[in-house]
Amino acid sequence: MTGQKKIRIKSPGKIRSPHIIDKMKALKVSEVYVDFDLSDFNENVVDTLSKSELRSQGNESGIISPIKQKEDILSAECPSQMTSIQTSMNEELNFAVDIIAETKKAQSQLYENVLQGKTINLKALKKSTNAIVASIFRNPEALLLMSQLSNVNDYLVEHAINSCILMSAFSTWLELDEALIFDIAIGAFMHDIGKISIPKSILNKPEKLTPDEFEVMKKHVIYSKQILEKIPGISPVSVNVAAVHHKRLDDSGYPQKLIDEKLSPWGCMIGIVDTYDAMTADRFFQPACTSQESFEVMKGNTQQFDEEILQQFINCIGLYPVGSLVELESDRLAMVYQPNRAEPERPTIVSFYDTMSRHAISPEIIDLSFAANDSIKQGVRAKNYNVRRDFTLLKRIAQASCL
């Protein structure tokens, strides 16, 4: 409270950023009620509870430990959600940059190995996907933000990585078994590997494909399945994710009918993720659409996309996903930086562009749940303002968030 005046909080929530505390200080808040039963971390019980007890008591984020060396974080071969060190968004973004760079190198090497007829080493493949899953376990928002940074010339590699990130985050959100999450991640990472066997004249064609060309393109699913089936020790789940990523709930899609077999839950998931990432990425033949536009398209196609699973995906990444661009009522352009689960329409954002003057401005971090005079007007396409969602923009955002 501030003197005789009381401040009403709309809903309870977790304090996840020092910025929120600064805001409360600015409002002269002198007292707060802390419910330790809802805390991610209770230092009085960490030493006495086993992992299973922590899980049973609802501590989904695991044991929180201080950050030591970056190498300690990234070197774990068998990451676990229950033992993963929890990181802040700022900390995990530092790791995420390295993870994306290393994973791109690994993906390129995988493509080269397949072209040379070499069998893919499952251990080497897992090293890349495990790093992504581990980052999701520590803090999912960092890699989700990175998945929004795009380069039209690297679409095939970026789409594979983004699909792995999104499927890992989605599987974790749904609280699937950890072993299953790792298998799903591999399938997502490799689902389009068969496209390296498609002629580049078709794969990179800037215009709409002819019917004959599309028939050739559809074969990439068969090629992907064949490549994965040759990997010794590969999980059937991983193969299935790649084999059905273009199949739909009503058995439409390709390459073949499911007959009496139903589309697996992860088949429904990869169909949504693959469509979402494709629609929100700049392509040779079409500009990216906004996340909200992609949601509306899929929501309007209930025969092909499972309504419940689709809504869970939207809940997972948010109405305004981390890394997406929004236009504010104050005529500024901003990147979504932190989600707000209690009020999805009021995330934490970083403004960086004046839409009226069409000039860059000094980045400013804004928690919209505390911004009485500003809100999101709409999600926007980066190209509408000649803005590139790339590492240069991320560096500017990082400056505002004190990385």
N, C-alpha and C positions, 0 to 999 in steps of 0.2 A: 504494500500500500504506500501511497505518497501523501504524507500529512493526513488531512481529513478526506482526501479524495481516493476512492477505491478504483482499481483497474480490474475490469472483468476479462478473464481469459475465456475465449470461446470453447476450447476443449483442452484436456490434458495432453501432454506430449513429452518427448524426450529432448533434452538439450544436447544437440549434436555438434554445435559450433560455438566457439568463443564469441563469434559475431552476435549471436542471440543474447549472450550474457551482457555484452556491451550495450545492446539495445535496451535491455531491462534496466541497466544502470542509468542509461540516459533518461529513462522514464521514472527514475528515482524509486524503483522497486526495492524495498528494504527487506521483505520477507517472502519466502516461497515455501511451499509444502513439497517435500520430496518423498515419494513412495518407493522405498527401497525394494519392495516385493516385485516391482515392475522394472527394476534396473537390469541392464545387461550384465552388470558386474557387481557382485557383493563380496568384498574382500574377506569378510568374516567366514564365508562358507567355501571359498575356492579350495582351500587347503584340506578340507574335510570331506568334500563330496567327490565321489568317483565320476567318471565321464557319463556313465549310465544314469546316475542320480541327477547330474546336471541336465541331461536330456529330458528326464522325466519331470523335472521342475520347470521345463519350458525355456531353459537358457539356450536358445537356438544359435546364438552367435558365438558360443564357445568361451574358452578362457581367454581373458584379455591380458596380454603381457606387454611390457615395454618393448619398443622397437630397438633392436641392436644393430646388426650390420645388414645392409641390403643383400649381401650374398647369403646370409642365413635364411632370409625370407624366400629367396628365389631358388634355392638349391634343394629343397625338399623333394624327394623322389615320389613319396606316397602321401600327398597332402590329405588332410582330413578336416572336415568342417568343424569337428568338435575340438581339434587341437590347433587349428590355424590361429596364428596371432592376428588379432583384429587391428585394422589400420584405419586412420582417418582418410577422407577423400584426398587431401593434399599429399599424404604419405604414399598412398597407393598409386596416385597418378605418376609419381616418379618411377615406381616399379613397372607400371603399365606401359610406359614409353619403351622400356627395355624389352618387355615381353612381346610387344607388337613387332619391334625391329627384329628380334631373334626368330619369332614365328614366321615372319615373311621370308627370311633366309631359308628356314627349314622347309617351308611350303614350296619355294622355288626349287630346292634340292630334290624334293619328292617328285615334282613334275619332271625334272631332268632324269631321275632314276627310272620313272615309268617309260619315258620316251626311249631310254636305252635298253628297255626290256628287263631291268633289274627288279627283283622282288623287294618290296618295301619292308624295312625292318620295323616290327611293331614297337620295340623298345624306343627307337628313335622317334617314332610317331607319337608315342605316349608322352615323351619328354615335352613336346610342344603343347599337346592338349592338357596335360597335367598342370602346366604353368598357368594356362588360362583358367582352368577350374579352380586352382588354388587361389588365384587372384579374386575370383568371384566369391569364394568362401571368406576371404579376408574383408573385402569391400566391393560389392558388385558394381557400384556406380562408376568407378574409374574406367574400367574397360568398356562399360556401356557408353560412356562419354567418348572414348577413343573410337568406338565403332561408328560414330557419327562423322568422323573426319574422313573425307573421301578424295580419291584421285581416279578420274574416269579411265585413265590409262592402266591402272592396276586393278581393275574391277574384279577379275577372276580370283586373284589372290586375296584381295580385301573382302570379297563376298564370302569366301571360305572361312576366313578368320572371324568375320562378323557373325556368320551363322553359328560358329562354335561358341562365341561369346554369348549370343542371345539364347541359344539352346541350353548352355550351362547355367545362365542366370534363371531361365524359365524353369528348368528342372529343379534347381535349388529352391526357387520360390514355391514350387509344388511339393517340396519336401520329399522328393523321390529318394530311393536308396542310393547311397553314395557310389556304390559299384555301378549301378545303372547310370548315374550321372556321367561317370567317366566313359562308359561305352557309348552313350548318346553323343557326348562331345566329340569322340573320334568319328562317328558317322557323319556328324554335321561338318566337321573339318574337311572330310574327304568326299562329301556328297556330290561335288561337281568335278572331281578329278578326271572323269571321263571326257570332259570338254577338251582336254589336250589332244584328243584324237579327232576332233572336229576341225575341218579346214579353216584356217584363219580368215579366209575370204567370206565365210559364213559366220564364224564366231564374232568377228569384229565389224560386220556389215553395218553401216550407219542407217540404212533404210530398213523397212519392213521386209522380212524374209518372204520369198515366194513359197507356195505350198510344197514344192519339191525340196527346197532348202530347209524348210521347217521339219520335214520328215527326217532329213539328215541330222538336224540339231537334236531331235528327240532321242536319237540313239545314244546320246551322252549318258543317259541314265543306265542303259544296259552296260556300257563300257565301265562306268563307275562301279557297278555291282560286280562285274567280272574282276576288276582290279583288286577290290577289297577281299573277294573270296579267295584270292591267291596269297593273302597275307597269313602266314602261319600263326595260329593262336587268336585270330580276330574273333570278336564276339558276334554272334548272329544278330544281336541288336544293332551293332554298328553297321552291318551290312544292310539290314532292313531300313535304317534311317536313310541311307543313300538310295536304296532301291525304290522307295515309295515317295520321295520328296516332291514328285509331280503328280501323285495320285490324290484324289479328293474324296470327301465323305460319301458322295453319291456314285462312286466308282468311275467318275470321269477322270480325265487326265491321261497320262501315259507312263510307261510304255505298254502296259497290258492290263487286262481285266483281273480283278482279284478273285473272281468267281465266288466261291462260298466263304472265302477268307475275309474277315473284317479288317479295316484299316487300324493298325496299332495306335495306341495313344501317342507314342512318339512319332508315328507317321502323321497324325493330325498336327502335332506340334511343329514338325519340320516344314510341313506345308504352309503353315501360318508364318513361321520365321522366314522361310525362303521368299515368300511373297512380299512380306513386309520390307525386308532388306533390299529386295530388287526394286520395289516401288519407290523407296526413299533414297535411292542412290542415283547419281547422275550417270546416264548411259550414253553410248554413242548415238542411239536412236531416239532417246527421250530424256527430258530433264527430270530431276527428282521431284516427287510430290511431298507434301508435308506428312508427318506421322498421322495427324488427324484425318487427312484425306484417305490415307491407306486404311485406317481403321474403318472409316465409313464404307469404303468399297467392300471390304471383307464382311462387315456386318450386314451389308445388303445382299450377301450371297450365302444364305444359311444352308443351302443344299450342298455346298462344297466345303464350308468351314464350320466345324463344331462350335456352336454358340457359346457353350460354357467354357470350353478350352480357350476360345478367342478372348472372352472377357477376362479370363485369368491372365492371359498374356498381356492385355492392356493394363490390368492391375499391377502386373509385375514391372513393366517398364515405365508405366505412368502415362497419364493423359498427355502430358508434355514431357517426353522422355529426356533424360539427362543428355546434354549435347545438342539438343534440337534448338532451332532459332524461333524466337517469338517477337511479336511487335507489341509494345506496351501502349497503354492509353496516353502516356506522356510523350508519344511519338519517338520512342527510342527502340532500337533493336537490341536484343539481349540473347545470350545463350543460357539455357537451363543448366544449373550447376548442381543443385541438390533437390531431390524429390520431396514432396510433402504428402505423406501417406494420409494424414488426417484431412487435409484440404488440397486435393490434387491440382486444383486450379490456381494454387498460390505457392509455387515452389520458390526456392532460392535461385536467383538468376544473377547474371553479370551483364550489365548494359555496356555497350561499346560503340554504338553507332547512332547518329541523329538522322532519323528518316526524313525530316523536313529539309535539312541542308544537305543531306546525303554525304556527310563527312564523318570520319571516325572521331570518337570522343574518348576521354580518359575512362578506362574501365571502372565500373563501380559495382560492388557486390550488394545486392538488395534481397532481403528476405521479405517476400511479398505478403507473408502472414502478418508482418508488422507494418506494412506500407498502406496507410489509410487512404492515400491520395493517388495510388497507382495500381494497376492490375494488367493482366494479359488481355490484349485485344484479340489476337489470333496467332496461330502458328503461321510461319512464313517460309517460303522457299529462298534459299540463299541467293540464287541467281536473280531473283527479283530486285535485289539491291546490289548486285555485282559483288557479293561477298563470298569468299571461299572458306569453307569449313576445313581448315588444314592446321598444320602444326604452328604456323605463324599466328593464327587466331588463338590457338590454345595457349601459346606463350603469353599473349596479352591478357587472356583470362587468368592465367596463373599468377601474373603480377598483381591482379586485383585480389586474388584469394590468398596472397602471402605464401606462395609455395617456397 
